[in-house]
Amino acid sequence: MGKLSEVHPGNYVFYDAMQSIIGSCSLDDVAVRVLTRVIGHCPHRNQLLIDCGWAGISLDGAGKLPTGYAVIEGHPNLKLLSMTQEHGRVEPISGPLDYSKYPIGSLLTLIPYHSCATAMMHPVYHVHSEGCLLGKWTPTRGW
């Protein structure tokens, strides 16, 4: 029998929105968040443009969450509808968007549907608690 040389713990470390759906955890237990900035208002489409696309958060979860590809923390009426490589389109689940609540430059916090795929897209993890940065973790890469 060989020696263990590598471990890929997956959701055991972070959890994600998928795990909250199946009851393994609550959304409050999910340790992965992706911050994104509102970079545009699109009133003709009733949408916000954000600076996070599939290169920052996985395309996993399409059609599996009522909120699209992620849960937008603190905004249960918003849906991450679609993404290009570097941008996302957010719209309300129902009704018109109140753009005054989402000024250009404001931050939104995304809880990914799949944390493993999302975590692989980032070279460093910022570890914080209660608004204080505690450190940075650099994940080991390679399979």
C-alpha positions as protocol buffer text, in pm:
chain_id: "A"
residue {
  index: 1
  type: MET
  ca { x: 0 y: 0 z: 0 }
}
residue {
  index: 2
  type: GLY
  ca { x: 137 y: 342 z: -99 }
}
residue {
  index: 3
  type: LYS
  ca { x: 173 y: 645 z: 121 }
}
residue {
  index: 4
  type: LEU
  ca { x: -80 y: 924 z: 107 }
}
residue {
  index: 5
  type: SER
  ca { x: 78 y: 1215 z: -78 }
}
residue {
  index: 6
  type: GLU
  ca { x: -213 y: 1446 z: -157 }
}
residue {
  index: 7
  type: VAL
  ca { x: -561 y: 1529 z: -29 }
}
residue {
  index: 8
  type: HIS
  ca { x: -843 y: 1709 z: -210 }
}
residue {
  index: 9
  type: PRO
  ca { x: -1102 y: 1781 z: 60 }
}
residue {
  index: 10
  type: GLY
  ca { x: -1352 y: 1964 z: -162 }
}
residue {
  index: 11
  type: ASN
  ca { x: -1661 y: 2091 z: 13 }
}
residue {
  index: 12
  type: TYR
  ca { x: -1543 y: 1965 z: 350 }
}
residue {
  index: 13
  type: VAL
  ca { x: -1334 y: 2282 z: 386 }
}
residue {
  index: 14
  type: PHE
  ca { x: -1568 y: 2547 z: 247 }
}
residue {
  index: 15
  type: TYR
  ca { x: -1924 y: 2424 z: 186 }
}
residue {
  index: 16
  type: ASP
  ca { x: -2125 y: 2607 z: -81 }
}
residue {
  index: 17
  type: ALA
  ca { x: -2480 y: 2693 z: -189 }
}
residue {
  index: 18
  type: MET
  ca { x: -2530 y: 2340 z: -329 }
}
residue {
  index: 19
  type: GLN
  ca { x: -2448 y: 2189 z: 11 }
}
residue {
  index: 20
  type: SER
  ca { x: -2696 y: 2424 z: 179 }
}
residue {
  index: 21
  type: ILE
  ca { x: -2967 y: 2312 z: -65 }
}
residue {
  index: 22
  type: ILE
  ca { x: -2916 y: 1944 z: 21 }
}
residue {
  index: 23
  type: GLY
  ca { x: -2909 y: 2021 z: 394 }
}
residue {
  index: 24
  type: SER
  ca { x: -2541 y: 1958 z: 474 }
}
residue {
  index: 25
  type: CYS
  ca { x: -2505 y: 2312 z: 608 }
}
residue {
  index: 26
  type: SER
  ca { x: -2673 y: 2650 z: 623 }
}
residue {
  index: 27
  type: LEU
  ca { x: -2571 y: 2944 z: 404 }
}
residue {
  index: 28
  type: ASP
  ca { x: -2409 y: 3096 z: 714 }
}
residue {
  index: 29
  type: ASP
  ca { x: -2173 y: 2795 z: 726 }
}
residue {
  index: 30
  type: VAL
  ca { x: -2038 y: 2856 z: 374 }
}
residue {
  index: 31
  type: ALA
  ca { x: -1680 y: 2986 z: 404 }
}
residue {
  index: 32
  type: VAL
  ca { x: -1634 y: 3102 z: 44 }
}
residue {
  index: 33
  type: ARG
  ca { x: -1746 y: 3442 z: -80 }
}
residue {
  index: 34
  type: VAL
  ca { x: -1654 y: 3629 z: -396 }
}
residue {
  index: 35
  type: LEU
  ca { x: -1675 y: 4007 z: -384 }
}
residue {
  index: 36
  type: THR
  ca { x: -1785 y: 4180 z: -700 }
}
residue {
  index: 37
  type: ARG
  ca { x: -1840 y: 4542 z: -791 }
}
residue {
  index: 38
  type: VAL
  ca { x: -2137 y: 4697 z: -971 }
}
residue {
  index: 39
  type: ILE
  ca { x: -1985 y: 4848 z: -1285 }
}
residue {
  index: 40
  type: GLY
  ca { x: -2293 y: 4937 z: -1485 }
}
residue {
  index: 41
  type: HIS
  ca { x: -2665 y: 5005 z: -1485 }
}
residue {
  index: 42
  type: CYS
  ca { x: -2868 y: 4863 z: -1774 }
}
residue {
  index: 43
  type: PRO
  ca { x: -3220 y: 5005 z: -1734 }
}
residue {
  index: 44
  type: HIS
  ca { x: -3323 y: 4891 z: -2084 }
}
residue {
  index: 45
  type: ARG
  ca { x: -3274 y: 4531 z: -1959 }
}
residue {
  index: 46
  type: ASN
  ca { x: -3362 y: 4590 z: -1590 }
}
residue {
  index: 47
  type: GLN
  ca { x: -3012 y: 4465 z: -1499 }
}
residue {
  index: 48
  type: LEU
  ca { x: -2688 y: 4548 z: -1321 }
}
residue {
  index: 49
  type: LEU
  ca { x: -2349 y: 4472 z: -1476 }
}
residue {
  index: 50
  type: ILE
  ca { x: -2087 y: 4334 z: -1234 }
}
residue {
  index: 51
  type: ASP
  ca { x: -1713 y: 4272 z: -1271 }
}
residue {
  index: 52
  type: CYS
  ca { x: -1728 y: 3900 z: -1190 }
}
residue {
  index: 53
  type: GLY
  ca { x: -1783 y: 3645 z: -1464 }
}
residue {
  index: 54
  type: TRP
  ca { x: -1716 y: 3275 z: -1500 }
}
residue {
  index: 55
  type: ALA
  ca { x: -1340 y: 3334 z: -1454 }
}
residue {
  index: 56
  type: GLY
  ca { x: -1416 y: 3441 z: -1095 }
}
residue {
  index: 57
  type: ILE
  ca { x: -1707 y: 3216 z: -1004 }
}
residue {
  index: 58
  type: SER
  ca { x: -1797 y: 2885 z: -1161 }
}
residue {
  index: 59
  type: LEU
  ca { x: -2065 y: 2830 z: -1423 }
}
residue {
  index: 60
  type: ASP
  ca { x: -2180 y: 2532 z: -1218 }
}
residue {
  index: 61
  type: GLY
  ca { x: -2532 y: 2559 z: -1087 }
}
residue {
  index: 62
  type: ALA
  ca { x: -2711 y: 2688 z: -1395 }
}
residue {
  index: 63
  type: GLY
  ca { x: -3081 y: 2646 z: -1329 }
}
residue {
  index: 64
  type: LYS
  ca { x: -3031 y: 2487 z: -987 }
}
residue {
  index: 65
  type: LEU
  ca { x: -3068 y: 2801 z: -775 }
}
residue {
  index: 66
  type: PRO
  ca { x: -3358 y: 3046 z: -796 }
}
residue {
  index: 67
  type: THR
  ca { x: -3086 y: 3313 z: -770 }
}
residue {
  index: 68
  type: GLY
  ca { x: -2891 y: 3190 z: -1075 }
}
residue {
  index: 69
  type: TYR
  ca { x: -2525 y: 3091 z: -1051 }
}
residue {
  index: 70
  type: ALA
  ca { x: -2479 y: 3214 z: -694 }
}
residue {
  index: 71
  type: VAL
  ca { x: -2663 y: 3345 z: -392 }
}
residue {
  index: 72
  type: ILE
  ca { x: -2619 y: 3721 z: -365 }
}
residue {
  index: 73
  type: GLU
  ca { x: -2577 y: 3765 z: 7 }
}
residue {
  index: 74
  type: GLY
  ca { x: -2824 y: 4005 z: 164 }
}
residue {
  index: 75
  type: HIS
  ca { x: -3018 y: 4046 z: -161 }
}
residue {
  index: 76
  type: PRO
  ca { x: -3264 y: 3755 z: -192 }
}
residue {
  index: 77
  type: ASN
  ca { x: -3450 y: 3929 z: -476 }
}
residue {
  index: 78
  type: LEU
  ca { x: -3142 y: 3945 z: -702 }
}
residue {
  index: 79
  type: LYS
  ca { x: -3037 y: 3678 z: -951 }
}
residue {
  index: 80
  type: LEU
  ca { x: -2699 y: 3628 z: -1122 }
}
residue {
  index: 81
  type: LEU
  ca { x: -2861 y: 3562 z: -1457 }
}
residue {
  index: 82
  type: SER
  ca { x: -2566 y: 3512 z: -1691 }
}
residue {
  index: 83
  type: MET
  ca { x: -2192 y: 3558 z: -1723 }
}
residue {
  index: 84
  type: THR
  ca { x: -1922 y: 3612 z: -1977 }
}
residue {
  index: 85
  type: GLN
  ca { x: -1560 y: 3545 z: -1888 }
}
residue {
  index: 86
  type: GLU
  ca { x: -1519 y: 3871 z: -1694 }
}
residue {
  index: 87
  type: HIS
  ca { x: -1869 y: 4015 z: -1642 }
}
residue {
  index: 88
  type: GLY
  ca { x: -2201 y: 3910 z: -1496 }
}
residue {
  index: 89
  type: ARG
  ca { x: -2556 y: 4030 z: -1541 }
}
residue {
  index: 90
  type: VAL
  ca { x: -2773 y: 4062 z: -1231 }
}
residue {
  index: 91
  type: GLU
  ca { x: -3145 y: 4121 z: -1239 }
}
residue {
  index: 92
  type: PRO
  ca { x: -3430 y: 4116 z: -990 }
}
residue {
  index: 93
  type: ILE
  ca { x: -3623 y: 3791 z: -952 }
}
residue {
  index: 94
  type: SER
  ca { x: -3936 y: 4003 z: -984 }
}
residue {
  index: 95
  type: GLY
  ca { x: -4025 y: 4367 z: -1036 }
}
residue {
  index: 96
  type: PRO
  ca { x: -3821 y: 4666 z: -1144 }
}
residue {
  index: 97
  type: LEU
  ca { x: -3465 y: 4719 z: -1018 }
}
residue {
  index: 98
  type: ASP
  ca { x: -3412 y: 5010 z: -779 }
}
residue {
  index: 99
  type: TYR
  ca { x: -3076 y: 5138 z: -909 }
}
residue {
  index: 100
  type: SER
  ca { x: -3037 y: 5376 z: -613 }
}
residue {
  index: 101
  type: LYS
  ca { x: -2970 y: 5069 z: -393 }
}
residue {
  index: 102
  type: TYR
  ca { x: -2682 y: 4961 z: -618 }
}
residue {
  index: 103
  type: PRO
  ca { x: -2470 y: 5263 z: -711 }
}
residue {
  index: 104
  type: ILE
  ca { x: -2179 y: 5217 z: -952 }
}
residue {
  index: 105
  type: GLY
  ca { x: -1883 y: 5096 z: -747 }
}
residue {
  index: 106
  type: SER
  ca { x: -2089 y: 4929 z: -473 }
}
residue {
  index: 107
  type: LEU
  ca { x: -1997 y: 4576 z: -367 }
}
residue {
  index: 108
  type: LEU
  ca { x: -2207 y: 4262 z: -383 }
}
residue {
  index: 109
  type: THR
  ca { x: -2109 y: 3937 z: -214 }
}
residue {
  index: 110
  type: LEU
  ca { x: -2160 y: 3613 z: -406 }
}
residue {
  index: 111
  type: ILE
  ca { x: -2192 y: 3273 z: -241 }
}
residue {
  index: 112
  type: PRO
  ca { x: -2102 y: 3022 z: -513 }
}
residue {
  index: 113
  type: TYR
  ca { x: -2310 y: 2723 z: -608 }
}
residue {
  index: 114
  type: HIS
  ca { x: -1991 y: 2512 z: -621 }
}
residue {
  index: 115
  type: SER
  ca { x: -1701 y: 2617 z: -398 }
}
residue {
  index: 116
  type: CYS
  ca { x: -1442 y: 2373 z: -537 }
}
residue {
  index: 117
  type: ALA
  ca { x: -1462 y: 2514 z: -889 }
}
residue {
  index: 118
  type: THR
  ca { x: -1473 y: 2871 z: -761 }
}
residue {
  index: 119
  type: ALA
  ca { x: -1178 y: 2825 z: -524 }
}
residue {
  index: 120
  type: MET
  ca { x: -965 y: 2684 z: -809 }
}
residue {
  index: 121
  type: MET
  ca { x: -1003 y: 3015 z: -995 }
}
residue {
  index: 122
  type: HIS
  ca { x: -828 y: 3227 z: -732 }
}
residue {
  index: 123
  type: PRO
  ca { x: -453 y: 3236 z: -655 }
}
residue {
  index: 124
  type: VAL
  ca { x: -500 y: 3352 z: -296 }
}
residue {
  index: 125
  type: TYR
  ca { x: -774 y: 3336 z: -34 }
}
residue {
  index: 126
  type: HIS
  ca { x: -827 y: 3628 z: 201 }
}
residue {
  index: 127
  type: VAL
  ca { x: -917 y: 3490 z: 542 }
}
residue {
  index: 128
  type: HIS
  ca { x: -1125 y: 3720 z: 756 }
}
residue {
  index: 129
  type: SER
  ca { x: -1365 y: 3720 z: 1047 }
}
residue {
  index: 130
  type: GLU
  ca { x: -1609 y: 3988 z: 1151 }
}
residue {
  index: 131
  type: GLY
  ca { x: -1467 y: 4231 z: 896 }
}
residue {
  index: 132
  type: CYS
  ca { x: -1102 y: 4189 z: 999 }
}
residue {
  index: 133
  type: LEU
  ca { x: -842 y: 4042 z: 763 }
}
residue {
  index: 134
  type: LEU
  ca { x: -667 y: 3761 z: 950 }
}
residue {
  index: 135
  type: GLY
  ca { x: -434 y: 3648 z: 676 }
}
residue {
  index: 136
  type: LYS
  ca { x: -394 y: 3516 z: 326 }
}
residue {
  index: 137
  type: TRP
  ca { x: -380 y: 3153 z: 223 }
}
residue {
  index: 138
  type: THR
  ca { x: -211 y: 3044 z: -96 }
}
residue {
  index: 139
  type: PRO
  ca { x: -355 y: 2715 z: -218 }
}
residue {
  index: 140
  type: THR
  ca { x: -128 y: 2440 z: -346 }
}
residue {
  index: 141
  type: ARG
  ca { x: -186 y: 2382 z: -717 }
}
residue {
  index: 142
  type: GLY
  ca { x: -134 y: 2073 z: -926 }
}
residue {
  index: 143
  type: TRP
  ca { x: -292 y: 1737 z: -958 }
}
